[in-house]
Each structure stands twice: as C-alpha cells, then as structure tokens.
Amino acid sequence: MDSVMSTASWFIGDVSCSFVFKKTSKFYQRRASKLLSLIVSLFSSVYVTKWKEFFPEKELKYPPSYHSRVISCASIEVLQAYLAWRQNDCHLNNLHDTCLWMLVKGGETENKAREFLKGTQKQQKNELLFQKFHINYKNLPAMYRQGSCIFKTKVEENVKCNVNGAPVKRLRRKARIVHAENIAGRSFWNEHPSLLKEVGGFTEDVDKIKLEYVRFFQFENKLMPSTWIVIRIDGCHFHRFSEVHQFEKPNDKQALNLMNSCAVAVLQEIPDIIFAYGVSDEYSFVFKKDSHFYQRQASEIVSVTVSFFSSMYIMKWKEFFPLKELKYPPSFDGRAVCYPSDEILRDYLAWRQVDCHINNQYNTCFWMLVNKKGKSKSEAQDYLKGTQAREKNELLIKEFYIEYNELEPMFRQGSLAFWEKFCMQEDITLADENGSSLANSRNKVTVEHCDIIKPNFWEAHSSILGEMVPKL
C-alpha cells in the first residue's frame, strides 16, 4: 500500500473534494496510503469539530466517514482534464438533484421522481425547472452549480506597529474560496498568479471531457484475495497532541479508553472486521479472510476505516474528557497489509504486543526518572540507554517500589477488541426439547487486556480466526 507516487506528477487525494499537491511535493515521501489516510482523517476530524459552527441548533447524531483515492497526473493536461471532469460532474449532479427534490416537494415520491428523470438531458431538466417551478437554474448560487475552489494567495496584513505607531505590513499566504464557472479554463488560471507559480498554466481550454482518459491515471491497489487484511492506523504527531492536551505520563487511562471506545465503534460499523489490537495511539484492525469490503481496494478500505475512527474520536472526546477542551483535531495515518495464514497473522499481533511491552516498560522508567528523580529528559534517556528488560525491572523495584508485572494489564499488554457471544436472560425467545426456556444468544464487541502471544487466548476464542460473522 505504501507505494511511492511518481516524482514527476501532480497527485490528488479525492474525498468530498479534491486536494492537488504540487508536482515537486515530497510530503510523506509521496506514499499513497500515508497521503490519502492523513487527508481523509484530518478532513473527518475537522468536519466534526466545525459542525456546531455551522449547525448550532442541530445535533450531529452519527459520525461521518469518507473514502478517498489517489490520482497521479502525469502532465498539466491530465490535471486540467481532471478538474474539468469534477466540475462538470458537480453541475450534472446538482441539476439532477435540484429537479429531483423539487419534484418531491411538489408531491411526487422519491422513486417516482427518479423514474421520471431517468434518461432526461440537461436541456430537459432546465426546462422542467423553469416551466414547472419557475426556477432559472443559472440563477441558483454558484457554489451549488460550480462547486468551490480553494487556493492559497498572498495578502497584505498588519502584523505589528512601529515605534511611531504606524502599521507594519507583511505578505501572508491565506486560503481563498471562489466559485468560478470554469476552473479548468485558461482565463481562470491566468487570473491567479499563485496557481500559475505553483502548478503552471493551461495552454488550451478543454474541448471535451474524456473520462476514461482521466481514470487511467487513478491509483488503485487491490489486495490479495483469501488473505487476512490488517489496517493499521497510527496517530500523527501524537507526542505533541498528548502534550498539548496534558495526557498523564507514561499512560493516560482515559486516553487509552477513548481509543478503545473508537475501536469498538469501528468493529460495530464494519462487520467484516473480526478483531482489533490497540496500544498507545495505534490500532490494528483485522478483516476476515474472505472479505469483499470495497472489493478489497486498499485505498477505499484504509480511508474509510481511518475516517470513521477519526470522526468517532472527536465525537467521543467529551465522554472521556468532560473537563478538557479539545484544542485542535487529531489525525491518523493508515496502511494495509495482507497476511496469508493464521500463523503469520498471529505473529504480527504478537509483534505488536511485544512492542507494547518494550515501549511501556521503557516509558514507565523514563517518566519515573523525570517526575520522581528530577532528571531532565535527556538525562533520563542517557541513563536508560543500553539497559535490558531485567535492569529496567530492577530499577523500578529498587528506586520506585514498583513491580512492573503488577501494573494495569492495559498498559503492559494493550487492548483487544473482538466479537463474542453472550446470553441475554431477559430476552428469552427459545425453548429446548423439554420445554425449558433458553436465553437468546447474541454477539457484542468485548474489550480485554490479556496475552495474545501464547496460544491460550486463541484456543479459548477459536471463533475469531474461524471468522465468526457478527449479528447486530
């Protein structure tokens, strides 16, 4: 999944809008999964964060999620064709939807309205709006008909005052939103020097949109069939995020429970995920071997998983931190890896749990030295450099009277989330052959903190790798 994009192309992350990176960009070394997952994650987080700003009277009842893909534009002509396609698609969809919902408002059912519009051309739809509803389509807001174009431009701003009180001005790059009729046209491009400088100019106007030509450059990666798919997500710059939000060190129980709660929500949202393992700011989601979720397209699976997790993180923040303000939205990146056998999948999960233990043991020692012994961070690092697990355990016992193995299992072993059957005694719907009542068996997502390196857990929960399908 971590394919490197051509260094001689523009690339576009497509979510609810298209983000064009400059041709020379080295952002995250042009790895497709990193790019699309970070964009879709941050977009989802910001969407939920800004909801109340635009809908102060409406409750956000369900976390949004987006899927994304990458298109490498090998030339300025491909980029131009792509932009023309997206704007034309905006126009066609909005014209159709305007007609559809006006018909529904006029008393038609949605199905009848769709059937009525099937096969109609642009001119017919325009005539329908004008004659039946007295709407001139061209007079509707440009944002609806043409979409929004956002780009950075230089503006002059007052940054301070000099000794005489006169304002000192500086050029600053700020985002500007416009609703232009033809964003792929030469005239629009030439009006904005910043676009010409960053991207280049169009030599001709687009005469006819060739959709298949544009799709040819779309980056796709179909994952190997009949293998376990693992989507691993990681917090982006979470060291800074945890410091800004004053998470407890070395472990913040509420922050970890927030991650676990989001993981449970992901399992409930995507039934093809049968197991998840999380530690710190990362989570690995295991899709069943025969999953056909998004036809096993890596970009779609990664982006939807990361997007939903990010949205849920924002929505659940107040549940776990009722007294803490979320100062800025977090983001996560993701990748997809296929594992062909149960043994290799278990090896991967064991590796993640070993990593959890190593990191937590080190961090426990590190923060005890900093917080209890007054050492600086660099001094603590030097003190622990080259120490083995046994030496760290001895340090914790002798200096801080801490028995490492008695620390909370969630800190030492991470968290597992999986589907498990349970019985609801109050929901008795079955009876055995003797007429005795039987409790109805259902499935729920369970979170545990235990050893998954040894076979005991897998023997006790054989249905996990047996691909138990959850019944919601």
C-alpha positions as CSV (number, residue, x, y, z in Angstrom):
1,M,0.0,0.0,0.0
2,D,2.9,2.4,0.7
3,S,3.6,2.8,-3.0
4,V,5.7,5.9,-3.9
5,M,4.0,8.2,-6.3
6,S,5.9,9.3,-9.4
7,T,8.1,12.3,-8.6
8,A,7.1,13.8,-12.0
9,S,3.4,14.1,-11.4
10,W,0.8,16.0,-9.6
11,F,-1.3,13.9,-7.2
12,I,-4.8,14.4,-6.0
13,G,-6.4,13.0,-2.9
14,D,-10.1,12.7,-3.6
15,V,-12.5,12.8,-0.6
16,S,-15.6,15.1,-0.7
17,C,-13.3,17.5,-2.6
18,S,-10.0,17.1,-4.5
19,F,-6.7,18.2,-3.0
20,V,-4.0,19.0,-5.5
21,F,-0.4,18.7,-4.3
22,K,2.3,20.5,-6.2
23,K,4.3,18.4,-8.7
24,T,7.6,18.6,-6.6
25,S,5.9,17.8,-3.3
26,K,7.8,15.4,-1.0
27,F,5.0,15.3,1.5
28,Y,5.4,12.0,3.4
29,Q,7.7,10.9,0.6
30,R,4.7,10.6,-1.7
31,R,3.5,7.3,-0.2
32,A,-0.1,6.9,-1.4
33,S,-1.6,5.3,1.8
34,K,0.0,7.9,4.0
35,L,-1.2,10.8,1.9
36,L,-4.8,9.7,1.5
37,S,-5.3,8.5,5.0
38,L,-3.9,11.7,6.6
39,I,-6.1,13.9,4.3
40,V,-9.3,11.9,4.9
41,S,-8.6,11.6,8.7
42,L,-8.0,15.3,9.2
43,F,-10.9,16.2,6.9
44,S,-13.2,14.0,9.0
45,S,-11.9,15.4,12.3
46,V,-12.3,19.0,11.2
47,Y,-15.8,18.3,9.9
48,V,-17.0,17.0,13.2
49,T,-15.1,19.8,15.1
50,K,-16.7,22.5,13.0
51,W,-20.2,21.0,13.0
52,K,-21.6,23.3,15.7
53,E,-20.1,26.4,14.0
54,F,-22.4,25.8,11.0
55,F,-25.3,23.9,12.7
56,P,-25.6,25.4,16.2
57,E,-29.1,24.0,16.7
58,K,-28.5,20.6,15.2
59,E,-27.1,17.6,16.9
60,L,-24.6,15.5,15.0
61,K,-26.2,12.1,15.5
62,Y,-23.8,10.0,13.5
63,P,-20.1,10.3,12.8
64,P,-19.4,10.9,9.1
65,S,-16.8,8.9,7.1
66,Y,-15.2,9.4,3.7
67,H,-13.4,7.2,1.3
68,S,-10.5,8.5,-0.8
69,R,-8.2,7.6,-3.7
70,V,-5.1,9.0,-5.3
71,I,-4.7,10.1,-8.9
72,S,-1.3,10.8,-10.4
73,C,-1.5,13.5,-13.0
74,A,1.5,12.9,-15.2
75,S,1.1,16.3,-17.0
76,I,-0.6,19.6,-16.7
77,E,-3.1,18.4,-19.4
78,V,-4.2,15.5,-17.2
79,L,-4.7,17.8,-14.2
80,Q,-6.7,20.1,-16.4
81,A,-8.9,17.3,-17.7
82,Y,-9.4,16.0,-14.1
83,L,-10.6,19.4,-12.8
84,A,-12.9,19.8,-15.8
85,W,-14.4,16.4,-15.1
86,R,-15.0,17.1,-11.4
87,Q,-16.7,20.5,-12.1
88,N,-18.8,19.0,-14.9
89,D,-19.8,16.2,-12.5
90,C,-20.8,18.8,-9.9
91,H,-23.0,20.6,-12.4
92,L,-24.7,17.4,-13.7
93,N,-25.4,16.0,-10.2
94,N,-26.7,19.3,-8.8
95,L,-29.0,19.8,-11.8
96,H,-30.4,16.3,-11.4
97,D,-30.8,16.7,-7.6
98,T,-32.4,20.1,-7.9
99,C,-35.0,18.6,-10.2
100,L,-35.4,15.5,-8.0
101,W,-36.1,17.4,-4.8
102,M,-38.4,20.0,-6.4
103,L,-40.5,17.1,-7.7
104,V,-40.6,15.5,-4.3
105,K,-41.6,18.9,-2.7
106,G,-44.3,19.1,-5.4
107,G,-45.8,15.8,-4.1
108,E,-44.0,13.1,-6.0
109,T,-42.5,10.1,-4.2
110,E,-38.7,9.9,-4.5
111,N,-38.9,6.7,-6.5
112,K,-41.3,8.2,-9.0
113,A,-39.2,11.4,-9.3
114,R,-36.1,9.3,-10.1
115,E,-38.0,7.3,-12.6
116,F,-39.4,10.5,-14.2
117,L,-35.9,12.0,-14.6
118,K,-34.3,8.8,-15.9
119,G,-32.8,9.5,-19.3
120,T,-33.6,13.2,-19.4
121,Q,-30.9,15.6,-20.8
122,K,-29.6,18.8,-19.4
123,Q,-31.9,21.0,-21.6
124,Q,-35.0,19.0,-20.5
125,K,-34.1,19.4,-16.8
126,N,-33.6,23.1,-17.3
127,E,-37.0,23.4,-19.0
128,L,-38.6,21.3,-16.2
129,L,-37.3,23.7,-13.5
130,F,-38.3,26.8,-15.4
131,Q,-41.7,25.7,-16.6
132,K,-43.0,23.8,-13.6
133,F,-41.2,25.6,-10.7
134,H,-40.3,28.9,-12.2
135,I,-36.6,28.4,-11.5
136,N,-33.9,29.6,-13.8
137,Y,-31.1,27.2,-13.0
138,K,-28.4,29.7,-13.9
139,N,-29.6,32.0,-11.1
140,L,-29.0,29.4,-8.4
141,P,-26.0,30.1,-6.1
142,A,-22.7,29.5,-8.0
143,M,-21.5,27.2,-5.1
144,Y,-24.3,24.8,-5.9
145,R,-23.8,24.7,-9.6
146,Q,-20.0,25.1,-9.9
147,G,-18.6,23.9,-6.6
148,S,-15.9,25.6,-4.6
149,C,-12.3,26.2,-5.5
150,I,-9.8,26.9,-2.6
151,F,-6.3,28.0,-3.1
152,K,-3.6,29.9,-1.3
153,T,-2.8,33.5,-2.3
154,K,-0.7,36.3,-0.8
155,V,-2.5,39.1,1.0
156,E,-1.1,42.1,2.9
157,E,-1.7,42.1,6.6
158,N,-0.9,44.3,9.5
159,V,1.5,42.3,11.7
160,K,2.6,45.0,14.2
161,C,3.2,48.7,14.7
162,N,6.5,50.5,14.5
163,V,7.8,53.0,17.2
164,N,5.8,55.8,15.6
165,G,2.5,53.7,15.8
166,A,2.3,53.2,12.0
167,P,1.2,49.7,11.0
168,V,3.9,47.3,9.6
169,K,2.5,45.2,6.7
170,R,3.7,41.8,5.6
171,L,2.6,39.5,2.8
172,R,0.9,36.4,4.2
173,R,-0.4,33.3,2.4
174,K,-4.1,32.8,3.1
175,A,-6.7,30.4,1.7
176,R,-9.2,31.9,-0.6
177,I,-12.6,30.4,-1.7
178,V,-14.0,31.2,-5.1
179,H,-16.9,29.8,-7.1
180,A,-15.7,30.1,-10.7
181,E,-17.5,29.0,-13.8
182,N,-14.6,27.1,-15.3
183,I,-11.7,26.2,-13.0
184,A,-10.1,24.3,-15.8
185,G,-10.1,27.2,-18.2
186,R,-7.1,29.3,-19.2
187,S,-8.8,32.6,-18.2
188,F,-9.4,31.5,-14.6
189,W,-5.9,30.1,-14.2
190,N,-4.3,33.2,-15.6
191,E,-6.2,35.4,-13.2
192,H,-4.4,33.9,-10.2
193,P,-0.6,34.2,-10.3
194,S,-0.2,31.9,-7.2
195,L,-1.7,29.0,-9.2
196,L,0.5,29.7,-12.2
197,K,3.5,29.8,-10.0
198,E,2.7,26.6,-8.0
199,V,1.2,24.5,-10.8
200,G,1.7,26.1,-14.2
201,G,-0.6,27.4,-16.9
202,F,-3.0,25.7,-19.3
203,T,-2.2,26.2,-22.9
204,E,-5.7,25.4,-24.3
205,D,-9.2,25.1,-23.0
206,V,-10.8,21.7,-22.5
207,D,-12.9,20.9,-25.5
208,K,-14.4,17.6,-24.5
209,I,-14.0,15.7,-21.2
210,K,-12.5,12.2,-21.8
211,L,-13.5,10.4,-18.6
212,E,-11.7,7.2,-19.3
213,Y,-8.5,9.1,-20.1
214,V,-8.6,10.6,-16.6
215,R,-9.5,7.4,-14.9
216,F,-6.5,5.8,-16.5
217,F,-4.3,7.7,-14.0
218,Q,-6.2,6.7,-10.9
219,F,-4.1,4.9,-8.4
220,E,-5.6,1.5,-7.3
221,N,-4.2,-1.3,-5.3
222,K,-6.4,-4.4,-5.0
223,L,-5.4,-6.5,-2.0
224,M,-4.5,-10.2,-2.4
225,P,-7.6,-12.5,-2.2
226,S,-8.1,-15.1,0.6
227,T,-5.7,-13.3,3.0
228,W,-6.2,-11.6,6.3
229,I,-6.3,-7.8,5.7
230,V,-4.8,-5.7,8.5
231,I,-5.5,-2.0,8.5
232,R,-3.1,-0.4,11.0
233,I,-3.7,3.2,12.0
234,D,-1.3,5.5,13.9
235,G,-1.7,8.9,15.4
236,C,0.0,11.7,13.5
237,H,2.3,13.8,15.7
238,F,0.6,12.4,18.8
239,H,3.5,13.2,21.1
240,R,2.6,16.9,20.5
241,F,-1.1,16.2,20.8
242,S,-0.7,14.4,24.1
243,E,1.5,17.2,25.5
244,V,-0.9,20.0,24.4
245,H,-3.8,18.1,26.0
246,Q,-1.8,17.2,29.1
247,F,-2.2,13.4,29.0
248,E,-0.8,11.7,32.0
249,K,2.6,10.0,31.6
250,P,3.5,7.3,30.9
251,N,-0.1,6.2,30.4
252,D,-3.3,8.1,30.4
253,K,-6.1,5.7,31.1
254,Q,-8.8,7.9,29.8
255,A,-7.0,8.5,26.5
256,L,-6.5,4.7,26.1
257,N,-10.1,4.1,26.9
258,L,-11.1,6.7,24.3
259,M,-9.1,4.8,21.7
260,N,-10.7,1.5,22.7
261,S,-14.2,3.0,22.5
262,C,-13.5,4.3,19.0
263,A,-12.2,0.8,18.0
264,V,-15.4,-0.8,19.3
265,A,-17.4,1.6,17.2
266,V,-15.3,0.7,14.1
267,L,-16.0,-3.0,14.7
268,Q,-19.7,-2.3,15.0
269,E,-19.7,-0.1,11.9
270,I,-17.7,-2.5,9.7
271,P,-18.9,-6.2,10.3
272,D,-16.0,-7.6,8.2
273,I,-13.6,-6.6,11.0
274,I,-13.4,-9.5,13.4
275,F,-10.5,-8.5,15.7
276,A,-8.6,-5.4,16.7
277,Y,-5.5,-4.8,18.8
278,G,-4.5,-1.4,20.1
279,V,-1.8,0.3,22.1
280,S,-1.0,3.9,22.8
281,D,-2.1,5.9,19.6
282,E,-2.2,2.9,17.2
283,Y,-4.8,0.3,16.4
284,S,-4.7,-2.7,14.1
285,F,-8.0,-3.9,12.5
286,V,-8.2,-7.4,11.2
287,F,-10.6,-8.1,8.3
288,K,-11.8,-11.6,7.7
289,K,-10.0,-13.6,5.0
290,D,-12.9,-13.7,2.5
291,S,-13.9,-10.1,3.0
292,H,-15.0,-8.3,-0.2
293,F,-15.4,-4.9,1.6
294,Y,-15.0,-2.3,-1.1
295,Q,-13.9,-5.1,-3.5
296,R,-10.6,-5.3,-1.4
297,Q,-9.4,-2.0,-2.8
298,A,-6.7,-0.8,-0.4
299,S,-7.3,2.9,-0.8
300,E,-11.0,2.6,-0.1
301,I,-10.6,0.3,2.9
302,V,-7.8,2.3,4.5
303,S,-9.5,5.6,4.1
304,V,-13.0,4.6,5.3
305,T,-11.5,2.9,8.4
306,V,-9.3,5.9,9.3
307,S,-12.0,8.4,8.5
308,F,-14.6,6.7,10.7
309,F,-12.1,6.3,13.6
310,S,-11.1,10.0,13.4
311,S,-14.7,11.2,13.4
312,M,-15.6,9.0,16.3
313,Y,-12.5,10.2,18.3
314,I,-13.8,13.8,18.1
315,M,-17.4,12.8,18.9
316,K,-16.4,10.8,22.0
317,W,-13.8,13.2,23.3
318,K,-16.2,14.8,25.9
319,E,-17.3,11.4,27.1
320,F,-13.8,10.7,28.3
321,F,-12.5,14.2,28.9
322,P,-15.6,16.2,30.1
323,L,-13.4,18.9,31.6
324,K,-10.8,19.2,28.9
325,E,-11.2,21.3,25.7
326,L,-10.2,19.7,22.5
327,K,-7.8,22.3,21.3
328,Y,-7.2,21.0,17.8
329,P,-8.4,18.0,15.8
330,P,-6.1,15.0,15.7
331,S,-5.3,13.0,12.6
332,F,-4.3,9.4,11.9
333,D,-2.5,7.7,9.0
334,G,-3.1,4.2,7.9
335,R,-1.8,1.3,5.8
336,A,-3.0,-2.1,4.6
337,V,-1.0,-5.3,4.8
338,C,-2.1,-8.8,3.8
339,Y,-1.2,-11.9,5.8
340,P,-1.8,-15.3,4.1
341,S,-2.0,-17.6,7.1
342,D,-3.3,-17.7,10.7
343,E,0.2,-18.2,12.0
344,I,1.6,-15.2,10.2
345,L,-1.3,-13.0,11.4
346,R,-0.7,-14.2,15.0
347,D,3.0,-13.4,14.6
348,Y,2.1,-9.9,13.5
349,L,-0.2,-9.4,16.5
350,A,2.4,-10.9,18.8
351,W,5.0,-8.4,17.5
352,R,2.6,-5.5,18.3
353,Q,2.1,-6.8,21.8
354,V,5.9,-7.3,22.3
355,D,6.4,-3.8,21.1
356,C,3.7,-2.6,23.6
357,H,5.6,-4.2,26.5
358,I,9.0,-2.9,25.4
359,N,7.7,0.7,24.9
360,N,5.7,0.7,28.1
361,Q,8.5,-0.6,30.3
362,Y,10.9,2.0,28.9
363,N,8.4,4.8,29.2
364,T,7.5,3.8,32.8
365,C,11.2,4.0,33.8
366,F,11.7,7.2,31.8
367,W,8.8,9.2,33.3
368,M,9.6,7.9,36.9
369,L,13.1,9.2,36.5
370,V,11.8,12.6,35.2
371,N,8.9,13.0,37.6
372,K,10.3,11.4,40.7
373,K,14.0,11.8,40.4
374,G,14.0,15.2,38.8
375,K,16.1,14.2,35.8
376,S,15.8,16.1,32.6
377,K,14.5,14.2,29.6
378,S,18.0,13.9,28.0
379,E,19.4,12.7,31.3
380,A,16.8,10.0,31.6
381,Q,17.4,8.9,28.0
382,D,21.1,8.6,28.7
383,Y,20.5,6.7,31.9
384,L,18.4,4.1,30.2
385,K,20.5,3.8,27.1
386,G,21.5,0.2,26.6
387,T,19.6,-1.2,29.6
388,Q,17.9,-4.6,29.3
389,A,14.4,-5.6,30.5
390,R,15.8,-7.2,33.7
391,E,17.7,-4.0,34.5
392,K,14.6,-1.8,34.0
393,N,12.5,-4.1,36.2
394,E,15.2,-3.8,38.9
395,L,15.3,0.0,38.6
396,L,11.5,0.2,39.1
397,I,11.6,-2.1,42.2
398,K,14.7,-0.6,43.9
399,E,14.2,3.1,43.2
400,F,10.4,3.4,43.0
401,Y,9.0,0.2,44.7
402,I,7.1,-0.6,41.5
403,E,6.6,-4.2,40.5
404,Y,6.2,-3.9,36.7
405,N,4.1,-7.0,36.3
406,E,1.6,-5.6,38.7
407,L,0.9,-2.5,36.6
408,E,-2.5,-2.5,34.8
409,P,-2.7,-5.1,32.1
410,M,-4.0,-2.5,29.6
411,F,-0.7,-0.6,30.0
412,R,1.5,-3.7,29.7
413,Q,-0.4,-5.8,27.1
414,G,-2.5,-3.3,25.2
415,S,-6.2,-3.8,24.3
416,L,-8.0,-6.4,22.2
417,A,-11.5,-5.8,20.8
418,F,-13.4,-8.7,19.3
419,W,-16.9,-10.1,18.7
420,E,-18.1,-12.5,21.4
421,K,-21.4,-14.3,22.0
422,F,-23.3,-13.6,25.2
423,C,-26.7,-14.5,26.5
424,M,-29.5,-12.1,27.5
425,Q,-31.5,-13.8,30.2
426,E,-34.3,-11.2,29.9
427,D,-34.7,-11.9,26.2
428,I,-36.0,-15.5,26.3
429,T,-37.3,-16.5,22.9
430,L,-36.3,-20.2,22.5
431,A,-37.2,-23.4,24.2
432,D,-35.4,-26.7,24.4
433,E,-37.0,-30.2,23.6
434,N,-38.3,-30.4,27.2
435,G,-40.0,-27.1,27.0
436,S,-37.4,-25.3,29.2
437,S,-36.7,-21.7,28.3
438,L,-33.3,-20.8,26.7
439,A,-31.7,-17.4,26.7
440,N,-31.3,-15.8,23.3
441,S,-27.7,-15.7,22.2
442,R,-26.3,-12.5,20.7
443,N,-23.0,-11.0,19.8
444,K,-21.3,-8.0,21.2
445,V,-17.8,-6.4,21.0
446,T,-15.7,-7.2,24.0
447,V,-12.6,-5.4,25.1
448,E,-10.0,-7.3,27.0
449,H,-6.3,-6.9,28.1
450,C,-4.5,-10.2,28.0
451,D,-1.7,-12.2,26.5
452,I,-2.2,-12.9,22.8
453,I,1.4,-14.2,22.2
454,K,0.7,-17.6,23.8
455,P,-1.9,-19.9,22.3
456,N,-4.2,-19.9,25.3
457,F,-6.3,-16.8,24.1
458,W,-6.7,-18.2,20.6
459,E,-7.7,-21.6,21.9
460,A,-10.3,-20.1,24.2
461,H,-11.6,-17.9,21.3
462,S,-11.3,-20.2,18.3
463,S,-14.3,-18.4,16.6
464,I,-12.2,-15.3,15.9
465,L,-9.9,-16.9,13.4
466,G,-12.9,-19.1,12.4
467,E,-14.3,-15.8,11.1
468,M,-17.4,-15.6,13.2
469,V,-19.8,-13.1,11.5
470,P,-21.3,-10.7,14.0
471,K,-25.1,-10.4,14.2
472,L,-26.1,-6.9,15.1
